[in-house]
Amino acid sequence: MKKKTGGSILLTLVALASSLVIICPLLIVILGSFKDAPEAQAFNLALPSSWHFENFSVVIDKGNMGQAFLNSMIITLAVTAFVVVAGSLNAFVVSRKKCRFTSFVYYLFLLGMIAPIQIVTTYGLLQMLNLTGTFIGVILVEAALQMPWTIFTLSGFIKNVPRELDEAAFIDGASPLRMFFSIIFPLLKPIMATVVVTTAMGAWNEFMVPLYFFNSASKWTMPLTVYNFFGQYSSNWNYVFADLVLTALPITILYLLCQKYVVAGATAGAVKG
């Protein structure tokens, strides 16, 4: 019992120490967003001498946050919808049809989980397709980045869905697409919540893809608006921190609202897999 207690205490201390690596910078950003420029530039955990709530209104006004929020919503919703539909269809095919081609496709997608994005070749491809600097181009690139994990997650879940359901649907005269969306897709609800939230978070927080593939500041997403406060406002870290808080707020609220569904979905996927 003493060894177990000692081990538990040690693990608790390690967990607390590890959490400080995340909590301390987070608190610096949050507190800094309410400070004036000199106090924010100190990068410490001290409370503001006076709370400057006007920092957020300045950021919204000068940072063009309204347009950036709309851009982020368009990209996030489009990427999430595309990944959910296309990813679930791909996962169903590679899970049900066993042949060399589907095995190759499955491992090709798994390779996408570890292979870094090639900016130059991807830019060249978008240029060939006349999609450079467009929302469609960025949406397709971000969806491609999110797709491998989605297929890996859903295919493990679908493998445990009885094939008798497919056969019963075909006997009743259902087409493959109707069978999938009427029978299989509703069964994916437990794991789909995890896929939707993680995909939305990835698309919302994506920084490099919009930076490289958008050629106009009017199309910037919320993570990129922080650049509006470097240069002319390079010393005003209070605005930078306020911008970061506003950028993280929507996706944080989404995660908190869907947290129990994400945990339940991840648990269901683990059990099914």
C-alpha positions in Angstrom: 0.0 0.0 0.0 2.8 2.4 0.8 4.5 1.8 -2.6 1.2 2.4 -4.4 0.6 5.6 -2.3 4.1 6.8 -3.0 3.7 6.1 -6.7 0.4 7.9 -6.8 1.8 11.0 -5.2 4.8 10.9 -7.6 2.5 10.7 -10.6 0.3 13.5 -9.2 3.4 15.8 -8.7 4.6 15.0 -12.3 1.1 15.8 -13.6 1.0 19.1 -11.7 4.4 20.0 -12.9 3.5 19.1 -16.5 0.3 21.1 -16.3 2.2 24.2 -15.3 3.9 24.2 -18.7 0.5 24.8 -20.3 -1.2 26.8 -17.5 1.5 29.4 -17.0 1.7 30.6 -20.6 -2.1 30.5 -20.8 -2.4 32.8 -17.8 0.2 35.1 -19.1 -1.8 35.6 -22.3 -5.1 36.0 -20.5 -3.8 38.4 -17.9 -1.8 40.3 -20.5 -4.9 40.9 -22.6 -6.2 43.1 -19.8 -3.0 45.1 -19.2 -1.5 48.2 -20.8 1.4 47.8 -23.2 4.4 48.2 -20.7 2.8 45.7 -18.2 2.0 43.1 -20.9 5.5 43.3 -22.2 6.8 42.1 -18.9 5.3 38.6 -19.6 4.6 37.8 -16.0 1.7 36.4 -13.9 1.1 39.6 -12.0 -2.5 41.0 -12.0 -3.0 44.2 -14.0 -2.7 47.4 -12.0 -5.9 48.4 -13.9 -8.1 46.3 -16.1 -8.1 47.5 -19.7 -11.2 45.9 -21.2 -11.0 48.3 -24.1 -8.1 46.3 -25.5 -10.6 43.9 -27.0 -12.6 46.6 -28.7 -9.4 48.0 -30.2 -8.5 44.6 -31.5 -11.9 44.0 -33.0 -11.8 47.4 -34.7 -8.2 47.6 -35.9 -7.7 43.8 -36.5 -10.7 43.4 -38.8 -11.9 40.5 -36.6 -15.4 40.5 -38.0 -14.2 39.6 -41.5 -11.6 37.2 -40.1 -14.3 35.4 -38.0 -16.5 35.0 -41.0 -13.6 33.6 -43.0 -12.7 31.2 -40.2 -16.3 30.0 -40.0 -16.6 29.4 -43.7 -13.4 27.4 -43.8 -14.1 25.5 -40.6 -17.7 24.5 -41.5 -16.7 23.5 -45.1 -13.7 21.5 -44.0 -15.6 19.7 -41.2 -18.6 18.8 -43.5 -16.3 17.6 -46.3 -14.1 15.5 -43.9 -17.1 14.0 -42.2 -18.8 12.9 -45.4 -15.8 11.9 -47.5 -13.9 10.5 -44.5 -16.8 8.2 -43.4 -17.3 7.0 -47.0 -13.6 6.2 -47.4 -13.5 4.5 -44.0 -16.5 2.4 -44.9 -14.9 1.2 -48.2 -11.5 0.4 -46.8 -13.2 -1.4 -43.8 -15.6 -3.5 -45.9 -13.7 -4.3 -49.1 -10.6 -6.3 -48.6 -8.3 -6.2 -51.5 -4.8 -4.9 -52.4 -6.1 -1.6 -53.7 -8.1 -0.7 -50.6 -5.2 -1.8 -48.4 -2.9 0.4 -50.4 -5.3 3.3 -50.1 -5.6 2.8 -46.3 -1.9 2.8 -45.7 -1.5 5.7 -48.1 -3.9 7.7 -45.8 -2.0 6.5 -42.7 1.2 7.9 -44.4 -0.6 11.2 -44.5 -0.7 11.3 -40.7 3.1 11.4 -40.4 4.2 13.0 -43.7 4.6 16.8 -43.5 2.8 19.0 -46.0 5.0 20.0 -49.0 4.3 23.7 -49.4 6.0 24.2 -52.8 4.5 21.3 -54.6 1.1 21.9 -53.1 1.2 25.5 -54.2 2.2 24.4 -57.6 -0.8 22.0 -57.7 -3.2 24.7 -56.7 -1.7 27.0 -59.3 -2.3 24.4 -62.0 -5.9 24.1 -60.9 -6.4 27.9 -60.7 -7.2 27.6 -57.0 -4.3 29.8 -55.6 -5.5 32.3 -53.1 -9.1 31.0 -53.1 -11.2 29.6 -50.3 -11.8 26.4 -52.2 -8.0 25.8 -52.4 -7.4 26.3 -48.7 -10.5 24.2 -47.8 -9.2 21.3 -49.9 -5.7 21.5 -48.4 -7.0 21.6 -44.9 -9.4 18.8 -45.5 -6.6 16.7 -46.9 -4.6 17.3 -43.7 -7.6 16.2 -41.5 -8.7 13.3 -43.6 -6.1 10.6 -42.6 -6.9 10.8 -38.9 -10.6 10.7 -39.6 -10.3 7.6 -41.8 -8.1 5.8 -39.3 -10.5 6.6 -36.5 -13.7 5.7 -38.3 -12.4 2.6 -40.0 -11.6 1.0 -36.7 -15.1 1.6 -35.5 -16.8 0.4 -38.7 -14.9 -2.9 -38.7 -17.0 -3.9 -35.7 -20.3 -3.0 -37.2 -21.9 -6.4 -38.3 -21.9 -7.0 -42.0 -25.3 -8.6 -41.7 -26.7 -5.1 -41.7 -25.2 -4.4 -45.1 -26.7 -7.6 -46.5 -30.1 -7.0 -45.0 -30.2 -3.5 -46.7 -29.1 -4.9 -50.0 -31.8 -7.6 -49.8 -34.4 -4.8 -49.2 -33.2 -3.2 -52.5 -31.1 -0.4 -51.0 -28.3 1.1 -53.1 -24.8 1.2 -51.6 -25.1 5.0 -50.9 -28.6 4.7 -49.4 -27.5 1.7 -47.3 -24.5 3.6 -46.0 -26.3 6.8 -45.1 -29.5 5.1 -43.8 -27.9 2.2 -41.9 -24.1 2.7 -41.2 -23.8 6.5 -40.9 -26.3 6.7 -37.9 -24.3 4.1 -36.1 -21.3 6.3 -36.2 -22.8 9.0 -34.0 -20.7 8.0 -30.9 -17.4 8.4 -32.7 -18.6 11.1 -35.1 -18.8 13.7 -32.2 -15.1 13.2 -31.6 -14.3 13.5 -35.4 -16.4 16.7 -35.8 -14.9 18.5 -32.8 -11.3 17.6 -33.5 -11.6 18.4 -37.2 -13.3 21.8 -36.4 -10.5 22.6 -33.9 -7.8 21.7 -36.4 -9.4 23.7 -39.2 -10.0 26.7 -36.9 -6.5 26.8 -35.4 -4.7 26.1 -38.7 -2.1 28.8 -39.2 0.4 27.8 -41.9 -2.1 26.8 -44.7 -4.0 30.2 -44.8 -0.7 32.1 -44.3 0.9 30.4 -47.4 -2.1 30.0 -49.7 -4.0 33.2 -49.2 -2.6 36.2 -51.1 -4.9 38.8 -49.6 -5.3 40.0 -46.0 -9.0 40.3 -46.6 -9.2 36.5 -46.6 -7.1 36.0 -43.4 -8.6 33.7 -40.7 -8.6 34.7 -37.0 -5.2 33.1 -36.2 -3.6 35.3 -38.8 -5.0 38.6 -37.5 -2.3 38.6 -34.9 0.0 39.9 -37.7 -2.0 43.2 -37.7 -0.4 44.0 -34.3 3.2 43.5 -35.3 5.0 46.4 -37.0 3.0 49.5 -36.2 1.8 47.9 -33.0 4.9 45.7 -32.4 5.4 47.0 -28.8 1.7 46.6 -27.9 1.7 43.0 -26.6 -1.6 43.7 -24.8 -3.3 43.9 -28.2 -1.5 40.7 -29.3 -2.7 38.9 -26.2 -6.3 40.2 -26.6 -6.2 39.0 -30.2 -5.1 35.5 -29.1 -7.8 35.3 -26.5 -10.5 36.3 -29.0 -9.2 33.8 -31.5 -9.2 30.9 -29.0 -12.5 31.8 -27.4 -15.0 30.3 -30.0 -13.3 26.9 -30.4 -12.8 26.7 -26.6 -16.5 27.2 -26.1 -17.2 24.5 -28.7 -14.9 22.1 -27.0 -16.4 22.8 -23.5 -19.9 22.3 -24.8 -19.1 19.0 -26.6 -16.5 17.7 -24.2 -18.6 14.9 -22.8 -19.5 13.8 -26.3 -15.9 13.8 -27.4 -14.9 11.7 -24.4 -17.8 9.3 -24.9 -16.9 9.0 -28.6 -13.2 8.4 -28.0 -14.1 5.7 -25.4 -16.6 4.1 -27.8 -13.9 4.1 -30.5 -11.4 2.5 -28.2 -13.8 -0.2 -27.2 -14.9 -0.9 -30.7 -11.4 -0.9 -32.1 
